[in-house]
Amino acid sequence: MKILVISDYEKFHTVRPEAEIFISLAQRGYDITIMTKGHYDYVQRFKENGIRVIDFHPEKKLDSSEVAFIRKELLEGNYDVMHMYNNVAMMNGLKAAKGIDITCVLYRGYSANVHWYDPTLYFKLLHPRADYIICNSEGVATIMREKGKVSPEKLVTINKGHKLEWYADVAEHDIRQELGLTPDAMVVVLVANNRTMKGTKYLMEATKSLDPNNNLHIVMVGKDLDNEESQAILKDSAFRDHVHFLGFRKDALNIVKSCDVFLLTSIKGESITKSVIEAMSLGVAPVISDIIGNKELVIHEESGLIVPSKDSKGFANALTRLYKDRDLLNQIKQNAPQRIATRLSHDQTVEKYEAFYQSLGK
């Protein structure tokens, strides 16, 4: 089977779960060609694994020259399947495929902003030329069915799986030493940039229900988390000295590895969040909101704790529970990597892609 992939493979660690799918498929005998910028991080690894790389990625929506470039490749390449993983790839690729016998496969890894009455979606996700949409979670598939009115036959749920070995060499950064904390402090980390959908204000509110006498500390990693809203809330919190804002850090993953708990307070939009998978792979216990998609990541009280979205007291109770019940905390930390290995593994993802291709009968 001959497959064309149009995607952005610029940042190695960010794109690894997707990029490695096609490397594994190439190793299994699939004829893979990838359209991406030639200087991007993953290009060399693609080439080392026998994947043809075309130094091109569309930059404008519905650009006639870019559509023509893709169409020329489709006509000359005699492909069976074309994957498109971002909006500009979809909008140009779908138009380029007009009248060509090829299966067009889109990708959706975000659970918000899908409405059947949105005219812009008919240039991409709801385009009549789109044969299938690979959804990164059942939650995304549900949104596509219910709000996008997409036929269930077009929706294929396949997670972007990970390998635990990808994180085996992550060195631990001693955040306790950096912050002057005692070795027995329970450290909770949140990694995000300041966006409303991240729900960080509910965590700030949660601090008002946390006991400042407990040796529990919250580390906030990301841009502009130490904003006016956060400071205004913390001003009235007796726990405020236990909250540490680190700003953007290139060593965020190293910091995460040294922590006990990884927090996700998001209120909408996300599917299966990569940062949570990374934390679980490192043996850090996840405490996450129950938004659609993400709640598929863990089994409550086994490989993590799930808290209702926007429930500040719920997050405070979850953190206090883990602080007081170290046996439960340690059990979750032990189970978290196994949850990834058994439910969200790279090998399972590749097998599901193969099953999908086989179902096409090409």
C-alpha positions as a Markdown table, in Angstrom:
| # | Residue | x | y | z |
|---|---|---|---|---|
| 1 | Met | 0.0 | 0.0 | 0.0 |
| 2 | Lys | 1.3 | 3.4 | -1.0 |
| 3 | Ile | 0.7 | 6.2 | 1.5 |
| 4 | Leu | 1.2 | 10.0 | 1.4 |
| 5 | Val | 1.4 | 11.9 | 4.7 |
| 6 | Ile | 1.2 | 15.7 | 4.9 |
| 7 | Ser | 2.2 | 17.0 | 8.3 |
| 8 | Asp | 4.5 | 19.3 | 10.3 |
| 9 | Tyr | 7.3 | 17.4 | 11.9 |
| 10 | Glu | 9.3 | 20.4 | 13.2 |
| 11 | Lys | 9.9 | 19.7 | 16.9 |
| 12 | Phe | 11.2 | 16.2 | 17.6 |
| 13 | His | 9.7 | 15.4 | 21.0 |
| 14 | Thr | 6.4 | 17.1 | 20.2 |
| 15 | Val | 5.7 | 15.1 | 17.0 |
| 16 | Arg | 7.3 | 11.8 | 18.0 |
| 17 | Pro | 4.1 | 9.9 | 18.7 |
| 18 | Glu | 2.8 | 10.7 | 15.2 |
| 19 | Ala | 6.1 | 10.4 | 13.4 |
| 20 | Glu | 6.9 | 7.0 | 14.8 |
| 21 | Ile | 3.7 | 5.6 | 13.5 |
| 22 | Phe | 4.9 | 5.9 | 10.0 |
| 23 | Ile | 8.4 | 4.8 | 10.7 |
| 24 | Ser | 6.9 | 1.6 | 12.2 |
| 25 | Leu | 4.6 | 1.2 | 9.2 |
| 26 | Ala | 7.5 | 1.6 | 6.8 |
| 27 | Gln | 9.4 | -1.1 | 8.8 |
| 28 | Arg | 6.4 | -3.3 | 8.2 |
| 29 | Gly | 6.6 | -2.9 | 4.4 |
| 30 | Tyr | 4.3 | 0.1 | 3.7 |
| 31 | Asp | 5.4 | 2.5 | 1.0 |
| 32 | Ile | 5.5 | 5.8 | 2.9 |
| 33 | Thr | 6.1 | 9.3 | 1.5 |
| 34 | Ile | 6.0 | 12.3 | 3.8 |
| 35 | Met | 5.5 | 16.0 | 2.8 |
| 36 | Thr | 7.1 | 18.2 | 5.4 |
| 37 | Lys | 9.8 | 20.9 | 5.5 |
| 38 | Gly | 13.2 | 19.4 | 4.7 |
| 39 | His | 15.0 | 21.0 | 7.7 |
| 40 | Tyr | 12.6 | 19.7 | 10.3 |
| 41 | Asp | 13.9 | 17.6 | 13.1 |
| 42 | Tyr | 12.4 | 14.3 | 12.1 |
| 43 | Val | 13.4 | 14.3 | 8.5 |
| 44 | Gln | 16.8 | 12.5 | 9.0 |
| 45 | Arg | 15.1 | 9.7 | 11.0 |
| 46 | Phe | 12.5 | 9.3 | 8.3 |
| 47 | Lys | 15.2 | 8.9 | 5.7 |
| 48 | Glu | 17.2 | 6.5 | 7.8 |
| 49 | Asn | 14.1 | 4.3 | 7.8 |
| 50 | Gly | 13.5 | 4.3 | 4.1 |
| 51 | Ile | 10.8 | 6.9 | 4.0 |
| 52 | Arg | 10.8 | 9.3 | 1.0 |
| 53 | Val | 10.6 | 12.9 | 2.2 |
| 54 | Ile | 9.3 | 15.7 | -0.1 |
| 55 | Asp | 10.6 | 19.1 | 1.1 |
| 56 | Phe | 7.2 | 20.8 | 1.2 |
| 57 | His | 4.5 | 21.8 | 3.6 |
| 58 | Pro | 1.6 | 24.1 | 2.7 |
| 59 | Glu | 1.6 | 27.4 | 4.4 |
| 60 | Lys | -1.6 | 29.1 | 3.2 |
| 61 | Lys | -5.2 | 28.0 | 3.1 |
| 62 | Leu | -6.5 | 27.0 | -0.3 |
| 63 | Asp | -3.4 | 28.3 | -2.0 |
| 64 | Ser | -3.6 | 27.6 | -5.8 |
| 65 | Ser | 0.1 | 26.9 | -6.2 |
| 66 | Glu | 0.2 | 24.6 | -3.1 |
| 67 | Val | -2.9 | 22.8 | -4.2 |
| 68 | Ala | -1.3 | 22.3 | -7.6 |
| 69 | Phe | 2.0 | 21.0 | -6.0 |
| 70 | Ile | 0.1 | 18.4 | -4.0 |
| 71 | Arg | -2.2 | 17.4 | -6.9 |
| 72 | Lys | 0.8 | 16.8 | -9.2 |
| 73 | Glu | 2.3 | 14.4 | -6.6 |
| 74 | Leu | -1.0 | 12.6 | -6.3 |
| 75 | Leu | -1.3 | 12.1 | -10.0 |
| 76 | Glu | 2.2 | 11.0 | -10.5 |
| 77 | Gly | 2.5 | 8.9 | -7.3 |
| 78 | Asn | -0.5 | 6.6 | -7.6 |
| 79 | Tyr | -1.1 | 6.6 | -3.9 |
| 80 | Asp | -3.8 | 4.6 | -2.1 |
| 81 | Val | -4.2 | 6.8 | 1.0 |
| 82 | Met | -3.4 | 10.4 | 1.8 |
| 83 | His | -3.2 | 11.5 | 5.5 |
| 84 | Met | -3.6 | 15.2 | 6.4 |
| 85 | Tyr | -2.8 | 16.1 | 10.0 |
| 86 | Asn | -3.4 | 19.9 | 10.2 |
| 87 | Asn | -5.7 | 22.5 | 8.8 |
| 88 | Val | -3.6 | 23.8 | 5.9 |
| 89 | Ala | -2.8 | 20.2 | 4.9 |
| 90 | Met | -6.5 | 19.4 | 4.9 |
| 91 | Met | -7.7 | 22.4 | 3.0 |
| 92 | Asn | -5.1 | 22.2 | 0.3 |
| 93 | Gly | -4.9 | 18.4 | 0.2 |
| 94 | Leu | -8.7 | 17.8 | -0.1 |
| 95 | Lys | -8.9 | 20.3 | -3.0 |
| 96 | Ala | -5.9 | 18.7 | -4.7 |
| 97 | Ala | -7.6 | 15.2 | -4.5 |
| 98 | Lys | -10.6 | 16.2 | -6.5 |
| 99 | Gly | -11.4 | 13.6 | -9.1 |
| 100 | Ile | -8.5 | 11.3 | -8.0 |
| 101 | Asp | -9.0 | 7.8 | -6.8 |
| 102 | Ile | -7.4 | 8.0 | -3.4 |
| 103 | Thr | -8.7 | 7.6 | 0.2 |
| 104 | Cys | -8.5 | 10.9 | 2.0 |
| 105 | Val | -7.9 | 10.6 | 5.8 |
| 106 | Leu | -8.0 | 13.5 | 8.2 |
| 107 | Tyr | -7.0 | 13.8 | 11.8 |
| 108 | Arg | -8.7 | 15.3 | 14.8 |
| 109 | Gly | -7.1 | 15.5 | 18.2 |
| 110 | Tyr | -9.1 | 18.4 | 19.7 |
| 111 | Ser | -12.5 | 18.1 | 21.2 |
| 112 | Ala | -13.8 | 21.7 | 20.9 |
| 113 | Asn | -14.9 | 24.1 | 18.1 |
| 114 | Val | -16.9 | 21.6 | 16.0 |
| 115 | His | -20.3 | 22.6 | 14.9 |
| 116 | Trp | -22.1 | 21.3 | 11.8 |
| 117 | Tyr | -23.3 | 24.9 | 11.0 |
| 118 | Asp | -19.7 | 26.3 | 10.9 |
| 119 | Pro | -19.1 | 27.0 | 7.2 |
| 120 | Thr | -15.3 | 26.9 | 7.6 |
| 121 | Leu | -15.4 | 23.2 | 8.6 |
| 122 | Tyr | -16.7 | 22.3 | 5.1 |
| 123 | Phe | -13.3 | 23.1 | 3.8 |
| 124 | Lys | -11.7 | 20.5 | 6.1 |
| 125 | Leu | -13.4 | 18.1 | 8.6 |
| 126 | Leu | -16.8 | 18.3 | 7.0 |
| 127 | His | -15.5 | 18.4 | 3.4 |
| 128 | Pro | -17.4 | 15.9 | 1.2 |
| 129 | Arg | -14.1 | 14.6 | -0.1 |
| 130 | Ala | -13.0 | 13.5 | 3.4 |
| 131 | Asp | -13.4 | 9.8 | 3.5 |
| 132 | Tyr | -12.4 | 9.2 | 7.1 |
| 133 | Ile | -11.4 | 11.1 | 10.2 |
| 134 | Ile | -9.0 | 9.5 | 12.7 |
| 135 | Cys | -10.0 | 10.7 | 16.2 |
| 136 | Asn | -7.4 | 10.7 | 19.0 |
| 137 | Ser | -10.0 | 9.6 | 21.5 |
| 138 | Glu | -13.6 | 8.3 | 21.8 |
| 139 | Gly | -14.4 | 11.7 | 23.2 |
| 140 | Val | -13.4 | 13.4 | 20.0 |
| 141 | Ala | -15.4 | 10.9 | 18.0 |
| 142 | Thr | -18.4 | 11.6 | 20.1 |
| 143 | Ile | -18.1 | 15.3 | 19.5 |
| 144 | Met | -17.7 | 14.8 | 15.7 |
| 145 | Arg | -20.9 | 12.7 | 15.7 |
| 146 | Glu | -23.0 | 14.8 | 17.9 |
| 147 | Lys | -21.9 | 18.3 | 17.1 |
| 148 | Gly | -20.4 | 17.8 | 13.7 |
| 149 | Lys | -23.1 | 15.5 | 12.5 |
| 150 | Val | -20.4 | 13.3 | 10.9 |
| 151 | Ser | -21.5 | 9.8 | 9.9 |
| 152 | Pro | -20.2 | 7.2 | 12.3 |
| 153 | Glu | -18.8 | 5.2 | 9.4 |
| 154 | Lys | -16.3 | 8.0 | 8.7 |
| 155 | Leu | -14.9 | 8.0 | 12.2 |
| 156 | Val | -12.0 | 5.9 | 13.3 |
| 157 | Thr | -10.7 | 6.1 | 16.9 |
| 158 | Ile | -6.9 | 5.6 | 17.2 |
| 159 | Asn | -4.9 | 7.1 | 20.0 |
| 160 | Lys | -1.4 | 8.4 | 19.4 |
| 161 | Gly | 0.4 | 5.8 | 21.5 |
| 162 | His | 3.7 | 6.1 | 23.3 |
| 163 | Lys | 6.6 | 3.9 | 24.2 |
| 164 | Leu | 7.9 | 3.9 | 27.8 |
| 165 | Glu | 11.4 | 3.6 | 26.5 |
| 166 | Trp | 11.1 | 7.1 | 25.0 |
| 167 | Tyr | 11.3 | 8.4 | 28.6 |
| 168 | Ala | 13.9 | 6.0 | 30.0 |
| 169 | Asp | 16.7 | 8.6 | 29.6 |
| 170 | Val | 14.9 | 11.6 | 31.1 |
| 171 | Ala | 17.1 | 12.8 | 33.9 |
| 172 | Glu | 15.4 | 14.0 | 37.1 |
| 173 | His | 15.8 | 17.6 | 38.1 |
| 174 | Asp | 15.8 | 17.9 | 41.8 |
| 175 | Ile | 13.0 | 20.5 | 42.2 |
| 176 | Arg | 13.0 | 20.1 | 46.0 |
| 177 | Gln | 16.6 | 21.2 | 46.2 |
| 178 | Glu | 16.0 | 24.1 | 43.8 |
| 179 | Leu | 13.1 | 25.4 | 45.9 |
| 180 | Gly | 14.6 | 24.6 | 49.3 |
| 181 | Leu | 12.0 | 22.0 | 50.2 |
| 182 | Thr | 12.6 | 19.0 | 52.4 |
| 183 | Pro | 13.1 | 15.6 | 50.8 |
| 184 | Asp | 9.8 | 14.4 | 52.2 |
| 185 | Ala | 7.7 | 17.2 | 50.6 |
| 186 | Met | 4.9 | 16.0 | 48.3 |
| 187 | Val | 5.4 | 18.0 | 45.1 |
| 188 | Val | 2.6 | 18.6 | 42.7 |
| 189 | Val | 3.3 | 20.0 | 39.2 |
| 190 | Leu | 1.2 | 21.6 | 36.5 |
| 191 | Val | 2.7 | 22.3 | 33.1 |
| 192 | Ala | 0.7 | 24.7 | 30.8 |
| 193 | Asn | 0.7 | 28.1 | 29.3 |
| 194 | Asn | -1.8 | 30.6 | 30.5 |
| 195 | Arg | -5.0 | 30.0 | 28.6 |
| 196 | Thr | -8.5 | 30.0 | 29.9 |
| 197 | Met | -9.1 | 26.4 | 28.7 |
| 198 | Lys | -6.3 | 25.2 | 31.1 |
| 199 | Gly | -8.5 | 26.0 | 34.1 |
| 200 | Thr | -5.6 | 27.1 | 36.3 |
| 201 | Lys | -7.8 | 29.6 | 38.2 |
| 202 | Tyr | -9.7 | 26.6 | 39.7 |
| 203 | Leu | -6.4 | 25.3 | 41.0 |
| 204 | Met | -5.7 | 28.7 | 42.6 |
| 205 | Glu | -9.1 | 28.6 | 44.2 |
| 206 | Ala | -8.4 | 25.0 | 45.4 |
| 207 | Thr | -5.4 | 26.3 | 47.4 |
| 208 | Lys | -7.9 | 28.0 | 49.8 |
| 209 | Ser | -9.0 | 24.5 | 50.8 |
| 210 | Leu | -5.5 | 23.1 | 51.3 |
| 211 | Asp | -3.9 | 23.0 | 54.7 |
| 212 | Pro | -0.8 | 25.2 | 54.9 |
| 213 | Asn | 0.5 | 23.0 | 57.7 |
| 214 | Asn | 0.9 | 20.1 | 55.2 |
| 215 | Asn | 4.3 | 19.7 | 53.5 |
| 216 | Leu | 2.7 | 19.8 | 50.1 |
| 217 | His | 3.8 | 22.2 | 47.4 |
| 218 | Ile | 2.5 | 23.1 | 43.9 |
| 219 | Val | 4.9 | 23.9 | 41.1 |
| 220 | Met | 3.5 | 25.9 | 38.2 |
| 221 | Val | 5.6 | 25.5 | 35.0 |
| 222 | Gly | 4.7 | 27.6 | 31.9 |
| 223 | Lys | 4.3 | 31.1 | 30.5 |
| 224 | Asp | 2.3 | 33.8 | 32.3 |
| 225 | Leu | 0.8 | 31.5 | 35.0 |
| 226 | Asp | 1.9 | 34.1 | 37.6 |
| 227 | Asn | -0.7 | 36.5 | 36.3 |
| 228 | Glu | -2.9 | 39.1 | 38.0 |
| 229 | Glu | -5.9 | 36.7 | 38.3 |
| 230 | Ser | -3.7 | 34.1 | 40.0 |
| 231 | Gln | -2.1 | 36.6 | 42.3 |
| 232 | Ala | -5.5 | 38.1 | 43.2 |
| 233 | Ile | -6.8 | 34.6 | 44.2 |
| 234 | Leu | -3.7 | 33.6 | 46.1 |
| 235 | Lys | -3.7 | 36.8 | 48.0 |
| 236 | Asp | -6.6 | 35.4 | 50.0 |
| 237 | Ser | -5.1 | 31.9 | 50.3 |
| 238 | Ala | -3.2 | 30.8 | 53.4 |
| 239 | Phe | -1.5 | 28.3 | 51.1 |
| 240 | Arg | 0.0 | 30.9 | 48.9 |
| 241 | Asp | 3.6 | 30.3 | 50.0 |
| 242 | His | 3.3 | 26.7 | 48.9 |
| 243 | Val | 2.7 | 27.7 | 45.3 |
| 244 | His | 5.8 | 28.2 | 43.2 |
| 245 | Phe | 5.8 | 29.8 | 39.7 |
| 246 | Leu | 8.8 | 28.8 | 37.6 |
| 247 | Gly | 7.7 | 30.3 | 34.2 |
| 248 | Phe | 8.7 | 28.6 | 31.0 |
| 249 | Arg | 11.3 | 25.9 | 31.5 |
| 250 | Lys | 13.1 | 23.9 | 28.8 |
| 251 | Asp | 13.7 | 21.2 | 31.4 |
| 252 | Ala | 9.9 | 20.9 | 32.2 |
| 253 | Leu | 10.0 | 17.1 | 31.7 |
| 254 | Asn | 12.9 | 16.7 | 34.0 |
| 255 | Ile | 11.0 | 18.7 | 36.6 |
| 256 | Val | 8.0 | 16.5 | 36.1 |
| 257 | Lys | 10.0 | 13.4 | 36.8 |
| 258 | Ser | 11.0 | 14.7 | 40.2 |
| 259 | Cys | 7.4 | 15.3 | 41.3 |
| 260 | Asp | 4.8 | 13.1 | 42.9 |
| 261 | Val | 1.7 | 14.3 | 41.2 |
| 262 | Phe | 0.9 | 15.8 | 37.8 |
| 263 | Leu | -2.2 | 18.1 | 37.6 |
| 264 | Leu | -4.4 | 18.7 | 34.6 |
| 265 | Thr | -7.2 | 21.2 | 35.4 |
| 266 | Ser | -8.3 | 21.8 | 31.8 |
| 267 | Ile | -12.0 | 22.7 | 31.3 |
| 268 | Lys | -12.5 | 22.0 | 27.6 |
| 269 | Gly | -10.9 | 21.4 | 24.2 |
| 270 | Glu | -8.3 | 18.8 | 24.8 |
| 271 | Ser | -8.4 | 15.1 | 23.8 |
| 272 | Ile | -5.8 | 12.8 | 25.2 |
| 273 | Thr | -3.2 | 15.2 | 26.5 |
| 274 | Lys | 0.4 | 14.4 | 25.6 |
| 275 | Ser | 1.8 | 16.0 | 28.8 |
| 276 | Val | -0.3 | 13.6 | 31.0 |
| 277 | Ile | 0.9 | 10.6 | 29.0 |
| 278 | Glu | 4.5 | 11.7 | 29.5 |
| 279 | Ala | 4.0 | 12.2 | 33.2 |
| 280 | Met | 2.4 | 8.8 | 33.6 |
| 281 | Ser | 5.2 | 7.2 | 31.6 |
| 282 | Leu | 7.6 | 8.7 | 34.1 |
| 283 | Gly | 5.7 | 7.2 | 37.0 |
| 284 | Val | 4.1 | 10.4 | 38.2 |
| 285 | Ala | 0.5 | 10.1 | 39.5 |
| 286 | Pro | -2.0 | 12.0 | 37.4 |
| 287 | Val | -4.9 | 14.0 | 38.9 |
| 288 | Ile | -7.0 | 15.2 | 36.0 |
| 289 | Ser | -10.3 | 16.9 | 35.2 |
| 290 | Asp | -13.1 | 14.8 | 33.7 |
| 291 | Ile | -13.3 | 16.6 | 30.4 |
| 292 | Ile | -14.2 | 14.5 | 27.4 |
| 293 | Gly | -11.3 | 12.6 | 26.0 |
| 294 | Asn | -8.8 | 13.1 | 28.8 |
| 295 | Lys | -10.8 | 11.0 | 31.2 |
| 296 | Glu | -10.0 | 8.0 | 29.0 |
| 297 | Leu | -6.4 | 8.3 | 30.2 |
| 298 | Val | -6.8 | 6.8 | 33.6 |
| 299 | Ile | -8.8 | 4.3 | 35.7 |
| 300 | His | -10.0 | 6.3 | 38.7 |
| 301 | Glu | -8.2 | 5.3 | 41.9 |
| 302 | Glu | -6.1 | 2.8 | 40.1 |
| 303 | Ser | -3.9 | 4.7 | 37.7 |
| 304 | Gly | -4.9 | 8.2 | 38.6 |
| 305 | Leu | -7.7 | 10.4 | 40.2 |
| 306 | Ile | -10.4 | 12.1 | 38.1 |
| 307 | Val | -12.0 | 15.3 | 39.4 |
| 308 | Pro | -15.1 | 17.0 | 38.0 |
| 309 | Ser | -14.1 | 19.9 | 35.8 |
| 310 | Lys | -14.0 | 23.4 | 37.5 |
| 311 | Asp | -14.4 | 21.7 | 40.9 |
| 312 | Ser | -11.8 | 23.5 | 43.0 |
| 313 | Lys | -12.7 | 21.7 | 46.2 |
| 314 | Gly | -12.6 | 18.4 | 44.3 |
| 315 | Phe | -9.0 | 19.1 | 43.3 |
| 316 | Ala | -8.1 | 20.1 | 46.9 |
| 317 | Asn | -9.7 | 17.0 | 48.2 |
| 318 | Ala | -7.8 | 14.8 | 45.7 |
| 319 | Leu | -4.4 | 16.3 | 46.6 |
| 320 | Thr | -5.1 | 16.1 | 50.3 |
| 321 | Arg | -6.2 | 12.5 | 49.9 |
| 322 | Leu | -2.9 | 11.6 | 48.2 |
| 323 | Tyr | -0.9 | 13.5 | 50.7 |
| 324 | Lys | -2.5 | 11.6 | 53.6 |
| 325 | Asp | -2.6 | 8.2 | 51.8 |
| 326 | Arg | 0.9 | 7.6 | 50.6 |
| 327 | Asp | 0.1 | 3.9 | 49.9 |
| 328 | Leu | -2.5 | 5.0 | 47.4 |
| 329 | Leu | -0.1 | 7.6 | 45.9 |
| 330 | Asn | 2.6 | 5.0 | 45.5 |
| 331 | Gln | 0.2 | 2.5 | 44.0 |
| 332 | Ile | -1.0 | 5.0 | 41.4 |
| 333 | Lys | 2.6 | 6.0 | 40.6 |
| 334 | Gln | 3.4 | 2.3 | 40.0 |
| 335 | Asn | 0.3 | 1.7 | 37.9 |
| 336 | Ala | 0.5 | 4.8 | 35.7 |
| 337 | Pro | 3.3 | 3.6 | 33.4 |
| 338 | Gln | 1.6 | 0.2 | 33.0 |
| 339 | Arg | -1.6 | 2.0 | 32.0 |
| 340 | Ile | 0.3 | 3.6 | 29.2 |
| 341 | Ala | 2.0 | 0.4 | 28.2 |
| 342 | Thr | -1.3 | -1.5 | 28.0 |
| 343 | Arg | -3.9 | 1.1 | 26.9 |
| 344 | Leu | -1.9 | 3.8 | 25.1 |
| 345 | Ser | 1.1 | 2.0 | 23.6 |
| 346 | His | 2.7 | 2.8 | 20.3 |
| 347 | Asp | 2.5 | -0.8 | 19.1 |
| 348 | Gln | -1.3 | -0.8 | 19.6 |
| 349 | Thr | -1.5 | 2.4 | 17.6 |
| 350 | Val | 0.4 | 0.9 | 14.7 |
| 351 | Glu | -1.7 | -2.3 | 14.7 |
| 352 | Lys | -4.9 | -0.2 | 14.6 |
| 353 | Tyr | -3.5 | 1.8 | 11.6 |
| 354 | Glu | -2.8 | -1.5 | 9.9 |
| 355 | Ala | -6.3 | -2.8 | 10.6 |
| 356 | Phe | -7.7 | 0.4 | 9.2 |
| 357 | Tyr | -5.7 | 0.1 | 6.0 |
| 358 | Gln | -6.8 | -3.5 | 5.6 |
| 359 | Ser | -10.4 | -2.5 | 6.0 |
| 360 | Leu | -10.1 | -0.3 | 2.9 |
| 361 | Gly | -9.6 | -3.4 | 0.7 |
| 362 | Lys | -6.8 | -1.8 | -1.3 |
